[in-house]
Amino acid sequence: MIIKDGKIVKEISYGESAWDTTVCGKYLAVSTLKHLYLYDLSNPKNPREIWNRGGFN
């Protein structure tokens, strides 16, 4: 599914603020103060978390 109009199709909540995001193809990476998350965006309305790593400061 290609989203071209900039509408929000899904929000992801964390227990801390998101510091940075980047998209590469169908993947989304999100960093927070202490975590890094990687999502598969094959279906933007239902992003699938592939993995997350914690322990960063």
mmCIF file of the N, C-alpha and C atoms, coordinates in Angstrom:
data_MODEL
# 
_entry.id   MODEL 
# 
loop_
_atom_site.group_PDB 
_atom_site.id 
_atom_site.type_symbol 
_atom_site.label_atom_id 
_atom_site.label_alt_id 
_atom_site.label_comp_id 
_atom_site.label_asym_id 
_atom_site.label_entity_id 
_atom_site.label_seq_id 
_atom_site.pdbx_PDB_ins_code 
_atom_site.Cartn_x 
_atom_site.Cartn_y 
_atom_site.Cartn_z 
_atom_site.occupancy 
_atom_site.B_iso_or_equiv 
_atom_site.pdbx_formal_charge 
_atom_site.auth_seq_id 
_atom_site.auth_comp_id 
_atom_site.auth_asym_id 
_atom_site.auth_atom_id 
_atom_site.pdbx_PDB_model_num 
ATOM 1   N N  . MET A 1 1  ? 0.839  -1.171 0.000  1.00 0.00 ? 1  MET A N  1 
ATOM 2   C CA . MET A 1 1  ? 0.000  0.000  0.000  1.00 0.00 ? 1  MET A CA 1 
ATOM 3   C C  . MET A 1 1  ? 0.890  1.242  0.000  1.00 0.00 ? 1  MET A C  1 
ATOM 4   N N  . ILE A 1 2  ? 0.647  2.156  -0.905 1.00 0.00 ? 2  ILE A N  1 
ATOM 5   C CA . ILE A 1 2  ? 1.442  3.378  -0.994 1.00 0.00 ? 2  ILE A CA 1 
ATOM 6   C C  . ILE A 1 2  ? 0.626  4.531  -0.422 1.00 0.00 ? 2  ILE A C  1 
ATOM 7   N N  . ILE A 1 3  ? 1.212  5.219  0.564  1.00 0.00 ? 3  ILE A N  1 
ATOM 8   C CA . ILE A 1 3  ? 0.564  6.366  1.187  1.00 0.00 ? 3  ILE A CA 1 
ATOM 9   C C  . ILE A 1 3  ? 1.240  7.620  0.637  1.00 0.00 ? 3  ILE A C  1 
ATOM 10  N N  . LYS A 1 4  ? 0.498  8.441  -0.085 1.00 0.00 ? 4  LYS A N  1 
ATOM 11  C CA . LYS A 1 4  ? 1.099  9.622  -0.713 1.00 0.00 ? 4  LYS A CA 1 
ATOM 12  C C  . LYS A 1 4  ? 0.568  10.942 -0.168 1.00 0.00 ? 4  LYS A C  1 
ATOM 13  N N  . ASP A 1 5  ? -0.520 10.927 0.591  1.00 0.00 ? 5  ASP A N  1 
ATOM 14  C CA . ASP A 1 5  ? -1.141 12.188 0.988  1.00 0.00 ? 5  ASP A CA 1 
ATOM 15  C C  . ASP A 1 5  ? -0.715 12.672 2.370  1.00 0.00 ? 5  ASP A C  1 
ATOM 16  N N  . GLY A 1 6  ? 0.131  11.929 3.095  1.00 0.00 ? 6  GLY A N  1 
ATOM 17  C CA . GLY A 1 6  ? 0.623  12.358 4.397  1.00 0.00 ? 6  GLY A CA 1 
ATOM 18  C C  . GLY A 1 6  ? -0.322 12.101 5.557  1.00 0.00 ? 6  GLY A C  1 
ATOM 19  N N  . LYS A 1 7  ? -1.433 11.404 5.325  1.00 0.00 ? 7  LYS A N  1 
ATOM 20  C CA . LYS A 1 7  ? -2.369 11.098 6.407  1.00 0.00 ? 7  LYS A CA 1 
ATOM 21  C C  . LYS A 1 7  ? -1.755 10.084 7.367  1.00 0.00 ? 7  LYS A C  1 
ATOM 22  N N  . ILE A 1 8  ? -2.104 10.226 8.654  1.00 0.00 ? 8  ILE A N  1 
ATOM 23  C CA . ILE A 1 8  ? -1.684 9.252  9.657  1.00 0.00 ? 8  ILE A CA 1 
ATOM 24  C C  . ILE A 1 8  ? -2.560 8.015  9.506  1.00 0.00 ? 8  ILE A C  1 
ATOM 25  N N  . VAL A 1 9  ? -1.939 6.855  9.316  1.00 0.00 ? 9  VAL A N  1 
ATOM 26  C CA . VAL A 1 9  ? -2.705 5.616  9.189  1.00 0.00 ? 9  VAL A CA 1 
ATOM 27  C C  . VAL A 1 9  ? -2.556 4.739  10.424 1.00 0.00 ? 9  VAL A C  1 
ATOM 28  N N  . LYS A 1 10 ? -1.525 4.993  11.236 1.00 0.00 ? 10 LYS A N  1 
ATOM 29  C CA . LYS A 1 10 ? -1.320 4.215  12.451 1.00 0.00 ? 10 LYS A CA 1 
ATOM 30  C C  . LYS A 1 10 ? -0.375 4.983  13.357 1.00 0.00 ? 10 LYS A C  1 
ATOM 31  N N  . GLU A 1 11 ? -0.640 4.994  14.656 1.00 0.00 ? 11 GLU A N  1 
ATOM 32  C CA . GLU A 1 11 ? 0.267  5.580  15.632 1.00 0.00 ? 11 GLU A CA 1 
ATOM 33  C C  . GLU A 1 11 ? 0.793  4.477  16.530 1.00 0.00 ? 11 GLU A C  1 
ATOM 34  N N  . ILE A 1 12 ? 2.064  4.575  16.882 1.00 0.00 ? 12 ILE A N  1 
ATOM 35  C CA . ILE A 1 12 ? 2.701  3.608  17.765 1.00 0.00 ? 12 ILE A CA 1 
ATOM 36  C C  . ILE A 1 12 ? 3.104  4.357  19.030 1.00 0.00 ? 12 ILE A C  1 
ATOM 37  N N  . SER A 1 13 ? 2.707  3.850  20.195 1.00 0.00 ? 13 SER A N  1 
ATOM 38  C CA . SER A 1 13 ? 3.009  4.515  21.464 1.00 0.00 ? 13 SER A CA 1 
ATOM 39  C C  . SER A 1 13 ? 4.142  3.808  22.186 1.00 0.00 ? 13 SER A C  1 
ATOM 40  N N  . TYR A 1 14 ? 4.939  4.605  22.881 1.00 0.00 ? 14 TYR A N  1 
ATOM 41  C CA . TYR A 1 14 ? 6.050  4.107  23.680 1.00 0.00 ? 14 TYR A CA 1 
ATOM 42  C C  . TYR A 1 14 ? 5.936  4.721  25.067 1.00 0.00 ? 14 TYR A C  1 
ATOM 43  N N  . GLY A 1 15 ? 6.606  4.145  26.043 1.00 0.00 ? 15 GLY A N  1 
ATOM 44  C CA . GLY A 1 15 ? 6.612  4.698  27.389 1.00 0.00 ? 15 GLY A CA 1 
ATOM 45  C C  . GLY A 1 15 ? 7.612  5.834  27.530 1.00 0.00 ? 15 GLY A C  1 
ATOM 46  N N  . GLU A 1 16 ? 8.205  6.252  26.427 1.00 0.00 ? 16 GLU A N  1 
ATOM 47  C CA . GLU A 1 16 ? 9.181  7.338  26.412 1.00 0.00 ? 16 GLU A CA 1 
ATOM 48  C C  . GLU A 1 16 ? 9.108  8.014  25.044 1.00 0.00 ? 16 GLU A C  1 
ATOM 49  N N  . SER A 1 17 ? 9.699  9.184  24.946 1.00 0.00 ? 17 SER A N  1 
ATOM 50  C CA . SER A 1 17 ? 9.647  9.933  23.691 1.00 0.00 ? 17 SER A CA 1 
ATOM 51  C C  . SER A 1 17 ? 10.491 9.282  22.600 1.00 0.00 ? 17 SER A C  1 
ATOM 52  N N  . ALA A 1 18 ? 10.001 9.349  21.384 1.00 0.00 ? 18 ALA A N  1 
ATOM 53  C CA . ALA A 1 18 ? 10.785 8.898  20.231 1.00 0.00 ? 18 ALA A CA 1 
ATOM 54  C C  . ALA A 1 18 ? 11.753 10.008 19.859 1.00 0.00 ? 18 ALA A C  1 
ATOM 55  N N  . TRP A 1 19 ? 13.023 9.670  19.671 1.00 0.00 ? 19 TRP A N  1 
ATOM 56  C CA . TRP A 1 19 ? 14.053 10.661 19.359 1.00 0.00 ? 19 TRP A CA 1 
ATOM 57  C C  . TRP A 1 19 ? 14.309 10.764 17.865 1.00 0.00 ? 19 TRP A C  1 
ATOM 58  N N  . ASP A 1 20 ? 14.270 9.646  17.167 1.00 0.00 ? 20 ASP A N  1 
ATOM 59  C CA . ASP A 1 20 ? 14.614 9.664  15.751 1.00 0.00 ? 20 ASP A CA 1 
ATOM 60  C C  . ASP A 1 20 ? 13.889 8.529  15.052 1.00 0.00 ? 20 ASP A C  1 
ATOM 61  N N  . THR A 1 21 ? 13.571 8.726  13.787 1.00 0.00 ? 21 THR A N  1 
ATOM 62  C CA . THR A 1 21 ? 12.958 7.685  12.965 1.00 0.00 ? 21 THR A CA 1 
ATOM 63  C C  . THR A 1 21 ? 13.591 7.717  11.583 1.00 0.00 ? 21 THR A C  1 
ATOM 64  N N  . THR A 1 22 ? 13.571 6.588  10.932 1.00 0.00 ? 22 THR A N  1 
ATOM 65  C CA . THR A 1 22 ? 14.002 6.535  9.534  1.00 0.00 ? 22 THR A CA 1 
ATOM 66  C C  . THR A 1 22 ? 13.291 5.378  8.860  1.00 0.00 ? 22 THR A C  1 
ATOM 67  N N  . VAL A 1 23 ? 13.043 5.533  7.567  1.00 0.00 ? 23 VAL A N  1 
ATOM 68  C CA . VAL A 1 23 ? 12.391 4.499  6.774  1.00 0.00 ? 23 VAL A CA 1 
ATOM 69  C C  . VAL A 1 23 ? 13.332 4.094  5.655  1.00 0.00 ? 23 VAL A C  1 
ATOM 70  N N  . CYS A 1 24 ? 13.444 2.797  5.437  1.00 0.00 ? 24 CYS A N  1 
ATOM 71  C CA . CYS A 1 24 ? 14.235 2.261  4.330  1.00 0.00 ? 24 CYS A CA 1 
ATOM 72  C C  . CYS A 1 24 ? 13.407 1.167  3.679  1.00 0.00 ? 24 CYS A C  1 
ATOM 73  N N  . GLY A 1 25 ? 12.882 1.446  2.496  1.00 0.00 ? 25 GLY A N  1 
ATOM 74  C CA . GLY A 1 25 ? 12.018 0.473  1.835  1.00 0.00 ? 25 GLY A CA 1 
ATOM 75  C C  . GLY A 1 25 ? 10.777 0.230  2.665  1.00 0.00 ? 25 GLY A C  1 
ATOM 76  N N  . LYS A 1 26 ? 10.568 -1.018 3.071  1.00 0.00 ? 26 LYS A N  1 
ATOM 77  C CA . LYS A 1 26 ? 9.387  -1.368 3.864  1.00 0.00 ? 26 LYS A CA 1 
ATOM 78  C C  . LYS A 1 26 ? 9.692  -1.456 5.358  1.00 0.00 ? 26 LYS A C  1 
ATOM 79  N N  . TYR A 1 27 ? 10.829 -0.917 5.794  1.00 0.00 ? 27 TYR A N  1 
ATOM 80  C CA . TYR A 1 27 ? 11.220 -0.992 7.206  1.00 0.00 ? 27 TYR A CA 1 
ATOM 81  C C  . TYR A 1 27 ? 11.240 0.388  7.854  1.00 0.00 ? 27 TYR A C  1 
ATOM 82  N N  . LEU A 1 28 ? 10.856 0.419  9.130  1.00 0.00 ? 28 LEU A N  1 
ATOM 83  C CA . LEU A 1 28 ? 10.877 1.633  9.936  1.00 0.00 ? 28 LEU A CA 1 
ATOM 84  C C  . LEU A 1 28 ? 11.721 1.366  11.164 1.00 0.00 ? 28 LEU A C  1 
ATOM 85  N N  . ALA A 1 29 ? 12.688 2.234  11.429 1.00 0.00 ? 29 ALA A N  1 
ATOM 86  C CA . ALA A 1 29 ? 13.495 2.162  12.647 1.00 0.00 ? 29 ALA A CA 1 
ATOM 87  C C  . ALA A 1 29 ? 13.137 3.366  13.511 1.00 0.00 ? 29 ALA A C  1 
ATOM 88  N N  . VAL A 1 30 ? 12.927 3.118  14.808 1.00 0.00 ? 30 VAL A N  1 
ATOM 89  C CA . VAL A 1 30 ? 12.583 4.172  15.762 1.00 0.00 ? 30 VAL A CA 1 
ATOM 90  C C  . VAL A 1 30 ? 13.514 4.054  16.955 1.00 0.00 ? 30 VAL A C  1 
ATOM 91  N N  . SER A 1 31 ? 14.150 5.168  17.321 1.00 0.00 ? 31 SER A N  1 
ATOM 92  C CA . SER A 1 31 ? 14.969 5.163  18.530 1.00 0.00 ? 31 SER A CA 1 
ATOM 93  C C  . SER A 1 31 ? 14.313 6.051  19.575 1.00 0.00 ? 31 SER A C  1 
ATOM 94  N N  . THR A 1 32 ? 14.354 5.569  20.827 1.00 0.00 ? 32 THR A N  1 
ATOM 95  C CA . THR A 1 32 ? 13.897 6.340  21.968 1.00 0.00 ? 32 THR A CA 1 
ATOM 96  C C  . THR A 1 32 ? 15.121 6.565  22.846 1.00 0.00 ? 32 THR A C  1 
ATOM 97  N N  . LEU A 1 33 ? 14.929 7.105  24.012 1.00 0.00 ? 33 LEU A N  1 
ATOM 98  C CA . LEU A 1 33 ? 16.057 7.371  24.898 1.00 0.00 ? 33 LEU A CA 1 
ATOM 99  C C  . LEU A 1 33 ? 16.816 6.087  25.237 1.00 0.00 ? 33 LEU A C  1 
ATOM 100 N N  . LYS A 1 34 ? 16.091 4.972  25.406 1.00 0.00 ? 34 LYS A N  1 
ATOM 101 C CA . LYS A 1 34 ? 16.738 3.738  25.857 1.00 0.00 ? 34 LYS A CA 1 
ATOM 102 C C  . LYS A 1 34 ? 16.490 2.527  24.975 1.00 0.00 ? 34 LYS A C  1 
ATOM 103 N N  . HIS A 1 35 ? 15.793 2.672  23.852 1.00 0.00 ? 35 HIS A N  1 
ATOM 104 C CA . HIS A 1 35 ? 15.447 1.525  23.019 1.00 0.00 ? 35 HIS A CA 1 
ATOM 105 C C  . HIS A 1 35 ? 15.614 1.830  21.526 1.00 0.00 ? 35 HIS A C  1 
ATOM 106 N N  . LEU A 1 36 ? 15.747 0.771  20.759 1.00 0.00 ? 36 LEU A N  1 
ATOM 107 C CA . LEU A 1 36 ? 15.744 0.838  19.298 1.00 0.00 ? 36 LEU A CA 1 
ATOM 108 C C  . LEU A 1 36 ? 14.750 -0.201 18.808 1.00 0.00 ? 36 LEU A C  1 
ATOM 109 N N  . TYR A 1 37 ? 13.829 0.206  17.953 1.00 0.00 ? 37 TYR A N  1 
ATOM 110 C CA . TYR A 1 37 ? 12.779 -0.667 17.432 1.00 0.00 ? 37 TYR A CA 1 
ATOM 111 C C  . TYR A 1 37 ? 12.902 -0.761 15.917 1.00 0.00 ? 37 TYR A C  1 
ATOM 112 N N  . LEU A 1 38 ? 12.581 -1.935 15.376 1.00 0.00 ? 38 LEU A N  1 
ATOM 113 C CA . LEU A 1 38 ? 12.539 -2.128 13.930 1.00 0.00 ? 38 LEU A CA 1 
ATOM 114 C C  . LEU A 1 38 ? 11.187 -2.734 13.568 1.00 0.00 ? 38 LEU A C  1 
ATOM 115 N N  . TYR A 1 39 ? 10.512 -2.107 12.592 1.00 0.00 ? 39 TYR A N  1 
ATOM 116 C CA . TYR A 1 39 ? 9.182  -2.545 12.164 1.00 0.00 ? 39 TYR A CA 1 
ATOM 117 C C  . TYR A 1 39 ? 9.183  -2.886 10.677 1.00 0.00 ? 39 TYR A C  1 
ATOM 118 N N  . ASP A 1 40 ? 8.338  -3.839 10.321 1.00 0.00 ? 40 ASP A N  1 
ATOM 119 C CA . ASP A 1 40 ? 8.045  -4.170 8.926  1.00 0.00 ? 40 ASP A CA 1 
ATOM 120 C C  . ASP A 1 40 ? 6.779  -3.410 8.563  1.00 0.00 ? 40 ASP A C  1 
ATOM 121 N N  . LEU A 1 41 ? 6.861  -2.566 7.547  1.00 0.00 ? 41 LEU A N  1 
ATOM 122 C CA . LEU A 1 41 ? 5.717  -1.752 7.132  1.00 0.00 ? 41 LEU A CA 1 
ATOM 123 C C  . LEU A 1 41 ? 5.046  -2.273 5.864  1.00 0.00 ? 41 LEU A C  1 
ATOM 124 N N  . SER A 1 42 ? 5.147  -3.567 5.622  1.00 0.00 ? 42 SER A N  1 
ATOM 125 C CA . SER A 1 42 ? 4.481  -4.130 4.440  1.00 0.00 ? 42 SER A CA 1 
ATOM 126 C C  . SER A 1 42 ? 3.005  -3.756 4.423  1.00 0.00 ? 42 SER A C  1 
ATOM 127 N N  . ASN A 1 43 ? 2.386  -3.700 5.610  1.00 0.00 ? 43 ASN A N  1 
ATOM 128 C CA . ASN A 1 43 ? 1.009  -3.237 5.755  1.00 0.00 ? 43 ASN A CA 1 
ATOM 129 C C  . ASN A 1 43 ? 1.057  -2.030 6.700  1.00 0.00 ? 43 ASN A C  1 
ATOM 130 N N  . PRO A 1 44 ? 1.078  -0.791 6.186  1.00 0.00 ? 44 PRO A N  1 
ATOM 131 C CA . PRO A 1 44 ? 1.222  0.387  7.036  1.00 0.00 ? 44 PRO A CA 1 
ATOM 132 C C  . PRO A 1 44 ? 0.132  0.537  8.099  1.00 0.00 ? 44 PRO A C  1 
ATOM 133 N N  . LYS A 1 45 ? -1.039 -0.029 7.861  1.00 0.00 ? 45 LYS A N  1 
ATOM 134 C CA . LYS A 1 45 ? -2.107 0.048  8.858  1.00 0.00 ? 45 LYS A CA 1 
ATOM 135 C C  . LYS A 1 45 ? -1.883 -0.928 10.005 1.00 0.00 ? 45 LYS A C  1 
ATOM 136 N N  . ASN A 1 46 ? -0.983 -1.871 9.820  1.00 0.00 ? 46 ASN A N  1 
ATOM 137 C CA . ASN A 1 46 ? -0.688 -2.856 10.856 1.00 0.00 ? 46 ASN A CA 1 
ATOM 138 C C  . ASN A 1 46 ? 0.821  -3.150 10.865 1.00 0.00 ? 46 ASN A C  1 
ATOM 139 N N  . PRO A 1 47 ? 1.644  -2.158 11.293 1.00 0.00 ? 47 PRO A N  1 
ATOM 140 C CA . PRO A 1 47 ? 3.094  -2.392 11.307 1.00 0.00 ? 47 PRO A CA 1 
ATOM 141 C C  . PRO A 1 47 ? 3.444  -3.532 12.257 1.00 0.00 ? 47 PRO A C  1 
ATOM 142 N N  . ARG A 1 48 ? 4.381  -4.370 11.828 1.00 0.00 ? 48 ARG A N  1 
ATOM 143 C CA . ARG A 1 48 ? 4.760  -5.539 12.627 1.00 0.00 ? 48 ARG A CA 1 
ATOM 144 C C  . ARG A 1 48 ? 6.150  -5.299 13.209 1.00 0.00 ? 48 ARG A C  1 
ATOM 145 N N  . GLU A 1 49 ? 6.239  -5.345 14.550 1.00 0.00 ? 49 GLU A N  1 
ATOM 146 C CA . GLU A 1 49 ? 7.539  -5.189 15.200 1.00 0.00 ? 49 GLU A CA 1 
ATOM 147 C C  . GLU A 1 49 ? 8.380  -6.429 14.927 1.00 0.00 ? 49 GLU A C  1 
ATOM 148 N N  . ILE A 1 50 ? 9.558  -6.232 14.357 1.00 0.00 ? 50 ILE A N  1 
ATOM 149 C CA . ILE A 1 50 ? 10.468 -7.340 14.071 1.00 0.00 ? 50 ILE A CA 1 
ATOM 150 C C  . ILE A 1 50 ? 11.339 -7.611 15.283 1.00 0.00 ? 50 ILE A C  1 
ATOM 151 N N  . TRP A 1 51 ? 11.879 -6.555 15.876 1.00 0.00 ? 51 TRP A N  1 
ATOM 152 C CA . TRP A 1 51 ? 12.667 -6.706 17.100 1.00 0.00 ? 51 TRP A CA 1 
ATOM 153 C C  . TRP A 1 51 ? 12.833 -5.366 17.787 1.00 0.00 ? 51 TRP A C  1 
ATOM 154 N N  . ASN A 1 52 ? 13.273 -5.420 19.040 1.00 0.00 ? 52 ASN A N  1 
ATOM 155 C CA . ASN A 1 52 ? 13.658 -4.206 19.754 1.00 0.00 ? 52 ASN A CA 1 
ATOM 156 C C  . ASN A 1 52 ? 14.808 -4.539 20.681 1.00 0.00 ? 52 ASN A C  1 
ATOM 157 N N  . ARG A 1 53 ? 15.632 -3.553 20.938 1.00 0.00 ? 53 ARG A N  1 
ATOM 158 C CA . ARG A 1 53 ? 16.779 -3.703 21.838 1.00 0.00 ? 53 ARG A CA 1 
ATOM 159 C C  . ARG A 1 53 ? 16.734 -2.567 22.843 1.00 0.00 ? 53 ARG A C  1 
ATOM 160 N N  . GLY A 1 54 ? 16.988 -2.887 24.079 1.00 0.00 ? 54 GLY A N  1 
ATOM 161 C CA . GLY A 1 54 ? 16.995 -1.888 25.142 1.00 0.00 ? 54 GLY A CA 1 
ATOM 162 C C  . GLY A 1 54 ? 18.367 -1.739 25.753 1.00 0.00 ? 54 GLY A C  1 
ATOM 163 N N  . GLY A 1 55 ? 18.444 -0.874 26.751 1.00 0.00 ? 55 GLY A N  1 
ATOM 164 C CA . GLY A 1 55 ? 19.684 -0.701 27.479 1.00 0.00 ? 55 GLY A CA 1 
ATOM 165 C C  . GLY A 1 55 ? 20.551 0.433  27.011 1.00 0.00 ? 55 GLY A C  1 
ATOM 166 N N  . PHE A 1 56 ? 20.067 1.235  26.083 1.00 0.00 ? 56 PHE A N  1 
ATOM 167 C CA . PHE A 1 56 ? 20.847 2.381  25.608 1.00 0.00 ? 56 PHE A CA 1 
ATOM 168 C C  . PHE A 1 56 ? 20.657 3.562  26.537 1.00 0.00 ? 56 PHE A C  1 
ATOM 169 N N  . ASN A 1 57 ? 21.650 4.399  26.658 1.00 0.00 ? 57 ASN A N  1 
ATOM 170 C CA . ASN A 1 57 ? 21.536 5.639  27.435 1.00 0.00 ? 57 ASN A CA 1 
ATOM 171 C C  . ASN A 1 57 ? 22.047 6.789  26.630 1.00 0.00 ? 57 ASN A C  1 
# 
